[in-house]
Amino acid sequence: MVKEVGGGKPKKPISARDKRRKAAPQPTKKKKEERYIAYHDLSESLIRRASKAVESMDLITPYTLATTLNIKLSLARRVLRLLAENGVVKVIDKSRALIIAVPASKACKA
């Protein structure tokens, strides 16, 4: 005589699972889109604030710019690249992860 062993707990009926699934709140996609737009907002006022803040700094990195302007680090990288393109700052050293720059007014002329 072979006796079947175990098998674990019996599964709950499907209706109980459906009730629990319906009771869980569903995330909305609209909030994510709004947050995405606000997070990547590169406005003129932010660029003006950054150019004023950069003038008083001796050495500029994305971290120092982000802490000064109270913005995200990725946004600070974008702002720093834009300031370098516009000639407000001069890039001293650049790697994949870090950009080091100085204000164009303080850059030594060589």
C-alpha positions in Angstrom: 0.0 0.0 0.0 1.5 3.3 -1.1 0.5 6.4 0.8 0.8 9.8 -0.9 2.9 12.2 1.1 2.6 15.9 1.6 1.7 18.2 -1.2 1.8 21.3 1.0 -1.0 23.6 1.9 -4.2 23.5 -0.2 -4.5 26.5 -2.5 -7.1 29.1 -1.8 -10.1 29.2 -4.0 -9.9 31.4 -7.0 -12.5 33.8 -5.8 -10.5 34.7 -2.7 -7.5 35.6 -5.0 -9.7 37.7 -7.3 -11.1 39.6 -4.3 -7.6 40.4 -3.0 -6.4 41.5 -6.5 -9.4 43.8 -6.9 -8.9 45.4 -3.5 -5.3 46.3 -4.3 -4.9 49.8 -5.6 -3.9 50.1 -9.2 -1.0 52.5 -10.1 -1.9 55.2 -12.5 0.4 56.1 -15.5 -0.5 59.8 -15.5 1.5 60.4 -12.3 4.6 58.9 -13.7 4.3 61.1 -16.9 3.9 64.2 -14.8 6.8 63.3 -12.6 9.0 62.5 -15.7 8.3 65.9 -17.2 8.9 67.8 -14.0 12.1 65.9 -13.3 13.7 66.6 -16.6 12.6 70.3 -16.8 15.6 72.3 -18.1 14.2 75.8 -17.9 15.7 79.2 -18.6 15.5 80.2 -15.0 17.4 77.1 -13.9 20.2 77.9 -16.5 20.3 81.5 -15.3 20.6 80.4 -11.6 23.3 77.9 -12.6 25.4 80.5 -14.5 25.2 82.9 -11.5 26.2 80.2 -9.1 29.1 79.0 -11.3 30.7 82.5 -11.3 31.4 82.3 -7.6 32.8 78.8 -7.6 36.5 77.9 -8.1 35.9 74.3 -9.2 32.7 72.9 -10.6 31.5 69.3 -10.6 28.0 67.9 -11.1 27.9 67.2 -7.4 28.7 70.8 -6.3 26.3 72.2 -8.8 23.5 69.8 -7.7 24.0 70.7 -4.0 24.2 74.4 -4.7 21.0 74.5 -6.8 19.2 71.7 -4.9 18.5 69.6 -8.0 19.1 66.0 -9.0 22.6 64.9 -10.0 21.6 63.9 -13.5 20.0 67.2 -14.1 23.1 69.0 -12.9 25.2 67.0 -15.4 22.9 68.2 -18.2 23.1 71.8 -17.0 26.9 71.6 -16.8 27.2 70.2 -20.3 24.9 73.0 -21.6 27.0 75.7 -19.8 30.1 74.2 -21.3 28.6 74.4 -24.8 27.5 78.0 -24.2 31.0 79.0 -23.0 30.1 79.9 -19.5 32.4 77.3 -18.1 35.6 75.6 -19.4 35.9 71.9 -19.1 39.2 70.9 -17.5 38.8 67.2 -17.3 36.1 64.8 -18.4 35.5 61.2 -18.0 32.4 59.0 -18.4 31.3 59.5 -14.8 32.7 63.0 -13.9 33.0 66.4 -15.5 35.4 68.9 -13.9 35.1 72.5 -15.0 36.1 76.1 -14.0 34.3 79.3 -14.8 35.4 80.8 -18.1 36.3 84.1 -16.4 38.7 82.2 -14.1 40.2 79.9 -16.7 43.9 80.5 -17.2 44.8 81.5 -20.7 47.4 79.2 -22.1 
